[in-house]
Amino acid sequence: MRSDFQHVLVRRESGVLTIVMNRPQVLNAINDLMVQELIEIVEETARDGEIRCVVLTGAGRAFGAGQDLSVFASTPADEYGSAVREHLQAYHRLIMGIQQLPQPVIAAIHGVATGVSLNIALACDLRIAAGDARISEAFARIGLVPDGGGAYFLTRLLGSAKALELALLAEEISGVEAERIGLVNKCVPLSELEKAVSALARRLAAGPTRTYGLIKQLFHASQDQDLVAVLQLEGEFQSRAVKTADHREGVQAFLQKRPPRYSGK
């Protein structure tokens, strides 16, 4: 993977790929180049068997301030609608790429996390927020509907009533409140965020990566299926899981009463 991105930083360590949205001067507001760079990184990550966990975060004092609205400043009014629809196709490709990654993905949220930046975090598998997080579905403040999958993720994480409350009122909530309502998995003090995310990422990177991918597929599919269909899917995925080297290692480790040494295969 190349490292000469203009608006995104990447670093690899011990099977963990950290992706840092890097426009701190504008609170990591997303422009066209940043979203294209994120898509390239995510799609290459999906093909890289050496990456076993992904962390997504923002540089400086924010996770992300949403879409950089200056992108559309020069768009003629009669072309605005079509320009936005075309623009959203890139976000949709990114969101689907994150959802379909075979590796577990952690969003590390600090400072502002609003608009489409927040919804990108919601597409991740796990979210850890810092105590200073300021989280909002801010679209209604400027007369827009949530995009980037916001309606999909919010209703499934929170239920329709709470999801509508966040979308309609567009109020900020803290990291502590986000944990209380289930929008993030955990909230920690800002000084402990990097340590907490690193520990979780290392734990996941040492786990049965292919099985994690199957678990993700099963859970995503189950959201739109009835019980009969989910039971059939779990049989299909389990038949694939039992063929992995990590399953065999897990059984051997259990029988030998030792910690497993997973290879991610």
C-alpha positions as CSV (number, residue, x, y, z in Angstrom):
1,M,0.0,0.0,0.0
2,R,1.4,3.4,-0.9
3,S,1.9,6.0,1.8
4,D,1.9,9.3,-0.2
5,F,-1.7,10.3,0.3
6,Q,-2.5,14.0,0.6
7,H,-5.3,13.9,3.1
8,V,-4.9,10.5,4.8
9,L,-2.1,9.0,6.9
10,V,-1.6,5.3,7.1
11,R,0.6,3.2,9.4
12,R,0.9,-0.5,9.9
13,E,2.1,-2.2,13.1
14,S,1.7,-5.9,14.2
15,G,-1.2,-6.6,11.8
16,V,-3.0,-3.4,12.7
17,L,-3.6,-0.7,10.0
18,T,-4.4,2.7,11.3
19,I,-6.1,5.2,8.9
20,V,-6.0,8.8,10.0
21,M,-8.1,11.4,8.2
22,N,-5.7,14.3,8.0
23,R,-7.1,17.8,7.4
24,P,-6.8,19.0,10.9
25,Q,-7.0,22.7,9.9
26,V,-10.6,22.1,9.0
27,L,-11.4,19.5,11.6
28,N,-10.9,16.7,9.0
29,A,-13.8,17.9,6.9
30,I,-14.0,15.5,3.9
31,N,-13.4,16.7,0.4
32,D,-13.4,14.8,-2.9
33,L,-9.7,13.8,-2.6
34,M,-10.0,12.5,0.9
35,V,-13.0,10.3,0.2
36,Q,-11.2,8.9,-2.9
37,E,-8.1,8.2,-0.9
38,L,-10.1,6.5,1.8
39,I,-11.8,4.3,-0.8
40,E,-8.4,3.3,-2.2
41,I,-7.1,2.4,1.2
42,V,-10.2,0.4,2.2
43,E,-10.4,-1.6,-1.0
44,E,-6.7,-2.4,-0.9
45,T,-7.0,-3.4,2.7
46,A,-9.7,-6.0,1.8
47,R,-7.2,-7.7,-0.4
48,D,-4.3,-7.7,2.1
49,G,-4.2,-10.8,4.2
50,E,-1.5,-9.4,6.4
51,I,-3.8,-6.8,7.9
52,R,-5.9,-8.3,10.7
53,C,-7.5,-5.2,12.2
54,V,-8.2,-1.6,11.1
55,V,-8.5,1.5,13.1
56,L,-10.1,4.7,11.7
57,T,-9.5,8.1,13.4
58,G,-8.9,11.8,12.7
59,A,-5.8,13.9,13.1
60,G,-5.6,16.8,15.5
61,R,-8.5,17.7,17.8
62,A,-11.4,16.1,15.9
63,F,-12.6,12.8,14.3
64,G,-14.3,14.7,11.5
65,A,-16.5,17.7,10.8
66,G,-18.5,16.0,8.0
67,Q,-18.6,17.1,4.4
68,D,-16.5,20.1,3.4
69,L,-19.3,22.3,2.1
70,S,-17.0,24.6,0.2
71,V,-16.8,21.8,-2.4
72,F,-20.2,22.9,-3.7
73,A,-19.7,26.6,-3.4
74,S,-19.2,27.2,-7.1
75,T,-21.9,24.7,-8.3
76,P,-24.7,26.4,-10.1
77,A,-28.1,26.1,-8.4
78,D,-29.7,24.1,-11.3
79,E,-26.9,21.6,-11.1
80,Y,-26.7,21.2,-7.4
81,G,-29.0,18.2,-7.0
82,S,-27.3,16.1,-9.7
83,A,-23.8,17.1,-8.3
84,V,-24.8,15.9,-4.8
85,R,-26.2,12.6,-6.1
86,E,-23.0,12.0,-8.0
87,H,-20.9,13.0,-5.0
88,L,-22.8,10.6,-2.7
89,Q,-21.9,7.6,-4.9
90,A,-18.3,7.9,-3.6
91,Y,-19.5,7.9,0.0
92,H,-21.7,4.9,-0.7
93,R,-18.7,3.0,-2.2
94,L,-16.7,3.9,0.9
95,I,-19.4,2.8,3.4
96,M,-20.0,-0.5,1.6
97,G,-16.2,-1.0,1.5
98,I,-15.9,-0.6,5.2
99,Q,-18.9,-2.8,5.9
100,Q,-17.5,-5.6,3.7
101,L,-14.0,-5.6,5.0
102,P,-13.0,-9.1,6.2
103,Q,-11.1,-7.5,9.1
104,P,-12.7,-6.0,12.2
105,V,-12.8,-2.1,12.0
106,I,-12.6,0.2,15.1
107,A,-13.5,3.9,14.9
108,A,-11.6,5.9,17.5
109,I,-13.7,9.1,18.0
110,H,-12.5,12.3,19.7
111,G,-13.6,15.8,19.5
112,V,-16.2,16.7,16.8
113,A,-17.8,13.7,15.0
114,T,-20.6,15.0,12.9
115,G,-22.5,14.5,9.7
116,V,-21.1,12.1,7.2
117,S,-17.9,11.7,9.3
118,L,-20.1,10.3,12.1
119,N,-21.9,8.0,9.7
120,I,-18.6,6.6,8.5
121,A,-17.8,5.8,12.1
122,L,-21.2,4.1,12.4
123,A,-20.3,1.9,9.5
124,C,-17.3,0.5,11.5
125,D,-17.7,-2.6,13.6
126,L,-16.8,-1.1,17.0
127,R,-16.6,2.5,18.3
128,I,-14.6,3.9,21.2
129,A,-15.2,7.5,22.1
130,A,-13.2,9.9,24.1
131,G,-14.8,11.9,26.9
132,D,-14.4,15.1,24.8
133,A,-16.4,13.7,21.8
134,R,-19.1,15.9,20.4
135,I,-21.3,13.7,18.3
136,S,-24.2,14.8,16.1
137,E,-26.3,14.1,13.1
138,A,-26.1,17.7,12.1
139,F,-27.8,17.5,8.7
140,A,-31.1,19.0,9.7
141,R,-29.3,22.2,10.8
142,I,-28.6,23.0,7.2
143,G,-31.8,21.5,5.7
144,L,-30.4,18.1,4.6
145,V,-31.3,14.5,5.3
146,P,-28.7,12.2,6.9
147,D,-26.5,10.6,4.2
148,G,-23.7,8.1,4.3
149,G,-26.0,5.4,5.6
150,G,-27.1,7.4,8.7
151,A,-30.7,6.3,8.7
152,Y,-29.7,2.7,8.2
153,F,-27.1,2.6,11.0
154,L,-28.9,4.8,13.5
155,T,-32.2,2.9,13.4
156,R,-30.4,-0.5,13.8
157,L,-28.2,0.7,16.7
158,L,-30.7,2.8,18.6
159,G,-34.3,2.0,17.4
160,S,-36.4,4.3,15.3
161,A,-37.6,6.6,18.1
162,K,-34.1,7.6,19.3
163,A,-32.7,7.6,15.8
164,L,-35.3,10.1,14.7
165,E,-34.6,12.2,17.8
166,L,-31.0,12.5,16.9
167,A,-31.7,13.2,13.2
168,L,-34.6,15.7,13.8
169,L,-33.1,17.7,16.6
170,A,-29.5,17.5,15.4
171,E,-28.3,18.1,18.9
172,E,-24.8,17.2,20.1
173,I,-24.3,14.4,22.5
174,S,-21.2,13.6,24.6
175,G,-19.1,10.4,24.4
176,V,-20.6,9.4,27.8
177,E,-24.1,9.8,26.5
178,A,-23.2,8.0,23.3
179,E,-22.1,5.0,25.3
180,R,-25.2,5.1,27.5
181,I,-27.6,4.9,24.5
182,G,-25.4,2.3,22.7
183,L,-24.1,4.5,19.8
184,V,-20.5,3.7,20.8
185,N,-19.2,0.6,22.6
186,K,-17.2,2.4,25.2
187,C,-16.2,5.9,26.3
188,V,-12.9,6.6,28.0
189,P,-11.1,9.8,29.0
190,L,-9.3,11.5,26.1
191,S,-5.9,10.7,27.7
192,E,-6.7,7.0,27.6
193,L,-8.2,6.8,24.1
194,E,-5.1,5.8,22.2
195,K,-4.2,3.2,24.8
196,A,-7.7,1.7,24.9
197,V,-8.0,1.6,21.1
198,S,-4.5,0.1,20.7
199,A,-5.3,-2.7,23.3
200,L,-8.5,-3.6,21.5
201,A,-6.9,-3.5,18.1
202,R,-4.0,-5.8,19.2
203,R,-6.5,-8.2,20.7
204,L,-8.5,-8.4,17.5
205,A,-5.4,-8.6,15.4
206,A,-4.3,-11.7,17.4
207,G,-7.7,-13.4,16.8
208,P,-9.2,-15.7,14.2
209,T,-9.4,-13.1,11.4
210,R,-11.3,-15.2,8.8
211,T,-13.8,-16.2,11.4
212,Y,-14.3,-12.5,12.3
213,G,-15.1,-11.9,8.7
214,L,-17.7,-14.6,8.7
215,I,-19.2,-13.3,11.9
216,K,-19.5,-9.8,10.3
217,Q,-21.2,-11.3,7.2
218,L,-23.6,-13.3,9.2
219,F,-24.6,-10.4,11.5
220,H,-25.0,-7.9,8.6
221,A,-27.1,-10.4,6.7
222,S,-29.3,-11.2,9.7
223,Q,-30.6,-7.7,10.0
224,D,-32.7,-8.1,6.9
225,Q,-33.6,-11.8,7.1
226,D,-36.2,-13.8,9.0
227,L,-35.1,-16.6,11.5
228,V,-35.4,-19.4,9.0
229,A,-33.0,-17.6,6.6
230,V,-30.6,-16.7,9.4
231,L,-30.5,-20.3,10.6
232,Q,-29.6,-21.4,7.0
233,L,-26.9,-18.8,6.7
234,E,-25.3,-19.7,10.0
235,G,-25.1,-23.3,8.8
236,E,-23.3,-22.1,5.6
237,F,-20.9,-19.9,7.4
238,Q,-20.2,-22.4,10.1
239,S,-19.3,-25.0,7.5
240,R,-16.7,-22.5,6.2
241,A,-15.4,-21.6,9.7
242,V,-14.7,-25.3,10.7
243,K,-12.4,-25.5,7.7
244,T,-10.1,-22.7,8.9
245,A,-6.7,-23.3,10.4
246,D,-7.7,-21.0,13.3
247,H,-10.6,-23.3,14.2
248,R,-8.2,-26.3,14.4
249,E,-5.7,-24.2,16.4
250,G,-8.5,-23.1,18.8
251,V,-9.6,-26.7,19.4
252,Q,-6.1,-27.9,20.0
253,A,-5.4,-25.0,22.3
254,F,-8.5,-25.8,24.3
255,L,-7.6,-29.5,24.6
256,Q,-4.1,-28.7,25.6
257,K,-5.2,-26.0,28.0
258,R,-3.0,-23.2,26.5
259,P,-3.7,-19.9,24.8
260,P,-4.4,-20.2,21.1
261,R,-1.9,-18.9,18.6
262,Y,-4.1,-17.8,15.7
263,S,-2.6,-17.1,12.3
264,G,-5.6,-15.4,10.8
265,K,-6.1,-18.2,8.3
